[in-house]
Amino acid sequence: MSWSLPPLDLAQPLQWNALLLFGSLLLLGLMGGYIVAKNSWIPRITGYLLIGFALGAGGANWLTGDILKLANTFSDIALALVVYQLGRYVDIGWLRREKWLFVTVVTSAILCFTFVWGGLELIGVSRSLATLAGVFAIGTAPAVIMVVVRDLGAEGHVTRRLAAMTALNNLLALLAAYIVLPIVATDAGTPIETLLSSTLYALCGSALLAYFTYRLMMPLARLLGRERSRQFVLVIAIITLTIGAAHALHLPVLLTMLVFAILSKNLDLQYDLMELEFGVASELFMVVLFVAIGASITLPELFATGALAVAVLIGARLLAMTCGIFAFARPAKLQWRQAGYLALGALPMAESGLSLMQLSTIYPQTAAAVAPLLAGSLIVLELLGPIATQFALIKSGEGGHEQHS
């Protein structure tokens, strides 16, 4: 009896599948993060972004098209985990005591919209595009903030405010986007009634799904008891179910997750749900998330948009955040130095926190018009933002590097 290997058709192209892609991105991202982290002032996620850029359309052109869409499935899970942890920083009782924080967030959001909108119109950008850019610029990147905070083990006055501000300004940005879009949308042939009903469905549907998910989770948490490993599996299961339900119902995932996290933090009066650290589990998805974001960066978009428009958007956003934070620094009992670090830490702009891809299904022409300007800004902010956040938290004395230096 003789043994022989089955015939292999080596002429067939390599077929990417979920496991092959996930493993490859983890390995390459891990190496990129390890290399850049040798400099203590550069966060690991910068390495992930650079690896993604090298693999994406701006580099080797391997991580594009259907392969990038597959990677985005893992990215959804990563962002949902981040937003869940971030939303639980929004403690209504704490905000009542720190009322100036909410005032700061609202003021910063209004200034951000006004400055970006006004600045872009001043240099000749159309009113509708400038308006949308102003809305999208409000959000701070949730994944960047949470990963840098966790890597540094940061804790303190600046860190907690930065996390809570990020959750709240993303919530405001999402709400504003769905309210403003029907007014300024340029999609020809779409009745205003259809746009308004889509907005109402997205906002109310997200809130209802979040509440239903919360009502499903709490009895199970009570049944399983305060045992960390069981609750860990429960929360991961509920988050995955929520992502799937949001996709199936065509609802914004991140808005749903933010509302769900805030409800789970503030309605759980008996503390049935434990505070969990996702640690290694979320790290797996974070690597893939930032590699995928890096792969979506293409330098031609920066030049096609115009460096001036990108510079105005970034400068106006930073100025607005700084003005909003410094205006209420004294009532909020922040030192000027802490206020400066808080403003610098909020530099990263929300990468996919505003669900532009989901909005594009309702407003394809409008999303296509605003995407190049946002992409150009994100090219700069995704690379510089994490470094700025890490620098701010270390210099504030709340990050591990400062304490051990």
Salt bridges, closest charged atoms under 4 A:
ASP76 OD2 - HIS247 NE2 2.71
GLU98 OE1 - ARG161 NH2 2.62
GLU121 OE2 - ARG127 NE 2.98
ASP151 OD1 - ARG44 NH2 2.51
ASP272 OD2 - ARG222 NE 2.86
GLU275 OE2 - ARG88 NH2 2.81
GLU275 OE2 - LYS265 NZ 3.07
GLU283 OE2 - ARG44 NH1 2.57
GLU283 OE1 - ARG150 NH2 2.22
